[in-house]
């Protein structure tokens, strides 16, 4: 099983419009906002983790695909971790 952890930031995201749109996508994927400002998936099979990553990249590839997003909005940083969840962690959950 694998876990996806994401942290993302933007330049010129007026009113957090892109952030709010991307967060909707994260929630649909089952990623939860943590207290550290990251979004984390539950432990999922490897193929599902790859799908999570592909969906995130698609959502941020063209911020102007969303009409409410400011035309000068752009990605500031994207940190993505995909790590294997040990059996011990799965037992604790």
Backbone bond lengths (Angstrom), bond angles and torsions (degrees), N, CA, C in turn:
res aa  C-N    CA-C-N  psi(-1)  N-CA   C-N-CA  omega(-1)  CA-C   N-CA-C  phi
1 X - - - 1.456 - - 1.534 108.37 -
2 X 1.319 113.82 152.02 1.460 121.41 -174.33 1.522 110.08 -132.37
3 X 1.317 114.89 155.75 1.464 122.14 179.16 1.525 108.27 -128.22
4 X 1.330 115.50 139.83 1.461 122.16 177.40 1.523 107.86 -109.04
5 X 1.337 116.57 129.73 1.459 122.09 178.41 1.522 107.39 -125.57
6 X 1.334 116.49 129.42 1.461 121.34 -173.34 1.519 110.51 -131.63
7 X 1.318 115.42 139.40 1.470 122.26 169.73 1.520 105.61 -131.82
8 X 1.318 116.49 134.50 1.456 120.55 -172.75 1.526 110.30 -142.50
9 X 1.319 116.72 145.42 1.456 122.05 177.99 1.523 110.08 -145.34
10 X 1.312 115.99 158.82 1.466 121.83 -175.06 1.518 111.10 -134.33
11 X 1.325 116.10 154.53 1.463 123.58 166.49 1.524 107.48 -96.06
12 X 1.314 116.39 141.48 1.472 122.59 172.48 1.516 113.89 57.07
13 X 1.316 116.67 38.39 1.465 120.19 177.04 1.525 108.32 -89.91
14 X 1.317 115.57 75.85 1.463 122.90 -175.91 1.532 109.49 -58.60
15 X 1.324 115.57 124.84 1.460 120.57 179.89 1.518 114.01 68.15
16 X 1.312 117.90 14.21 1.476 123.39 -178.85 1.529 112.06 54.46
17 X 1.310 116.39 33.94 1.470 120.04 -176.32 1.523 112.64 -65.87
18 X 1.339 117.50 -43.33 1.455 119.10 178.42 1.533 110.08 -70.00
19 X 1.306 115.87 -43.89 1.469 119.75 178.97 1.526 110.60 -55.46
20 X 1.322 116.97 -46.83 1.465 120.44 -179.36 1.527 111.34 -63.24
21 X 1.316 116.96 -37.46 1.463 121.21 179.20 1.527 110.51 -67.32
22 X 1.325 116.65 -44.47 1.464 120.89 -179.54 1.531 110.47 -67.22
23 X 1.327 116.56 -37.93 1.465 119.74 178.09 1.523 110.48 -60.39
24 X 1.321 117.55 -37.39 1.466 120.33 176.08 1.530 110.20 -58.21
25 X 1.326 116.36 -43.33 1.468 120.63 178.16 1.521 110.53 -63.32
26 X 1.334 116.96 -42.10 1.460 121.06 179.23 1.529 110.37 -60.32
27 X 1.330 116.14 -44.11 1.461 120.08 -178.21 1.528 111.15 -64.51
28 X 1.320 116.88 -39.25 1.462 120.77 177.02 1.525 110.43 -60.93
29 X 1.332 116.36 -37.42 1.462 121.57 179.27 1.528 112.61 -75.87
30 X 1.328 117.08 -11.20 1.455 120.29 -178.93 1.515 114.32 91.91
31 X 1.343 117.18 9.80 1.460 120.17 176.61 1.520 108.68 -79.71
32 X 1.322 115.78 134.71 1.456 121.59 -177.83 1.521 110.38 -108.50
33 X 1.343 116.21 141.41 1.453 121.87 176.20 1.526 108.16 -74.04
34 X 1.335 116.07 129.20 1.459 120.05 178.95 1.523 109.45 -99.91
35 X 1.297 116.35 173.20 1.468 121.27 179.86 1.524 112.02 -69.09
36 X 1.323 118.19 -12.40 1.460 121.35 -177.92 1.529 112.56 -96.10
37 X 1.335 117.80 5.65 1.458 120.24 179.83 1.513 113.65 83.86
38 X 1.313 116.68 10.72 1.457 120.13 176.30 1.521 108.67 -105.57
39 X 1.310 115.00 166.91 1.456 121.78 175.99 1.516 106.50 -118.12
40 X 1.321 116.56 134.49 1.455 120.18 -174.16 1.532 110.14 -132.17
41 X 1.324 114.23 136.29 1.464 118.97 177.06 1.518 109.45 -87.80
42 X 1.324 115.93 159.65 1.463 117.68 167.81 1.532 108.13 -70.30
43 X 1.305 116.98 172.79 1.462 120.54 176.19 1.532 108.31 -66.70
44 X 1.320 115.58 125.33 1.466 121.61 -177.84 1.527 109.14 -133.78
45 X 1.325 117.52 161.66 1.461 119.52 175.02 1.534 111.25 -61.08
46 X 1.317 116.30 156.07 1.466 122.44 -176.33 1.529 112.41 -53.46
47 X 1.310 118.27 -43.72 1.467 121.10 -178.92 1.527 111.01 -63.48
48 X 1.316 116.96 -37.68 1.473 120.42 178.73 1.528 110.05 -68.57
49 X 1.320 118.31 -38.01 1.464 121.32 176.84 1.527 109.95 -61.23
50 X 1.320 117.04 -41.55 1.469 120.87 177.69 1.525 110.55 -64.36
51 X 1.334 117.42 -37.90 1.466 120.48 176.90 1.525 111.10 -64.57
52 X 1.341 116.72 -39.13 1.469 120.33 176.59 1.523 109.63 -57.03
53 X 1.324 115.57 -49.79 1.459 120.57 -178.17 1.527 110.80 -61.40
54 X 1.308 118.25 -44.94 1.461 121.80 179.74 1.524 111.08 -60.85
55 X 1.312 117.47 -40.92 1.467 120.97 179.32 1.518 111.77 -65.21
56 X 1.328 116.34 -40.33 1.470 120.40 178.35 1.520 109.95 -63.41
57 X 1.323 117.07 -47.44 1.463 120.53 -179.01 1.521 111.38 -62.51
58 X 1.309 117.02 -38.45 1.469 120.43 178.56 1.526 111.00 -64.82
59 X 1.315 117.27 -40.49 1.465 121.01 -178.51 1.520 112.19 -66.04
60 X 1.346 117.71 -33.75 1.462 119.24 -176.39 1.528 113.27 -99.98
61 X 1.328 117.70 -4.98 1.467 120.79 -177.15 1.523 112.30 -61.31
62 X 1.309 117.20 -36.22 1.458 122.01 -178.37 1.520 108.63 -138.62
63 X 1.341 117.85 86.40 1.457 120.21 -176.79 1.531 113.54 -56.46
64 X 1.318 116.95 -29.62 1.452 119.74 -177.21 1.531 112.88 -77.86
65 X 1.341 117.68 2.98 1.461 120.05 173.12 1.526 110.53 -66.33
66 X 1.321 115.58 -18.86 1.458 121.24 178.04 1.531 107.93 -100.30
67 X 1.319 118.49 116.51 1.477 121.03 -173.29 1.524 114.34 -59.71
68 X 1.320 118.20 -26.24 1.465 120.21 -177.69 1.522 113.49 -80.83
69 X 1.333 117.94 -8.52 1.467 122.22 -177.27 1.527 110.22 -83.11
70 X 1.327 115.88 134.62 1.464 121.87 179.42 1.532 110.24 -58.07
71 X 1.329 118.33 137.49 1.470 121.53 -177.76 1.528 114.57 -60.38
72 X 1.330 118.01 -21.69 1.470 118.66 -179.21 1.536 112.39 -97.56
73 X 1.323 116.94 4.92 1.451 120.86 178.14 1.524 109.82 -68.16
74 X 1.340 115.63 136.81 1.457 119.64 177.70 1.517 110.25 -150.95
75 X 1.299 115.10 163.46 1.451 122.10 -179.11 1.530 110.59 -67.60
76 X 1.310 116.44 132.77 1.463 122.52 175.31 1.531 109.27 -96.45
77 X 1.317 117.44 -51.84 1.457 121.09 176.07 1.524 110.18 -153.93
78 X 1.300 114.28 152.67 1.465 122.20 174.86 1.517 106.88 -140.08
79 X 1.302 115.70 116.67 1.457 120.97 175.75 1.518 106.57 -112.45
80 X 1.305 116.66 125.89 1.459 121.19 -179.62 1.523 108.77 -129.49
81 X 1.293 115.28 130.50 1.456 121.61 174.90 1.523 107.61 -122.26
82 X 1.286 116.01 134.31 1.454 121.03 170.10 1.516 105.09 -124.20
83 X 1.322 116.16 114.65 1.451 118.01 -178.05 1.516 111.22 -129.03
84 X 1.304 113.43 153.48 1.464 120.26 179.62 1.535 108.53 -77.44
85 X 1.316 115.54 134.19 1.457 121.01 178.96 1.528 107.70 -91.84
86 X 1.304 115.01 124.94 1.465 119.22 -178.66 1.528 110.54 -70.78
87 X 1.322 117.19 152.95 1.472 120.18 178.14 1.528 112.89 -57.38
88 X 1.336 116.84 -31.83 1.470 119.65 179.22 1.534 111.42 -63.89
89 X 1.313 116.35 -39.85 1.469 120.36 179.29 1.518 109.85 -66.60
90 X 1.317 117.44 -41.10 1.463 121.07 178.92 1.527 111.16 -61.15
91 X 1.318 116.74 -37.66 1.474 120.55 179.40 1.518 111.21 -66.69
92 X 1.359 117.27 -32.39 1.463 121.19 -179.23 1.519 111.19 -72.76
93 X 1.331 116.27 -29.20 1.475 119.86 -177.39 1.476 109.10 -78.77
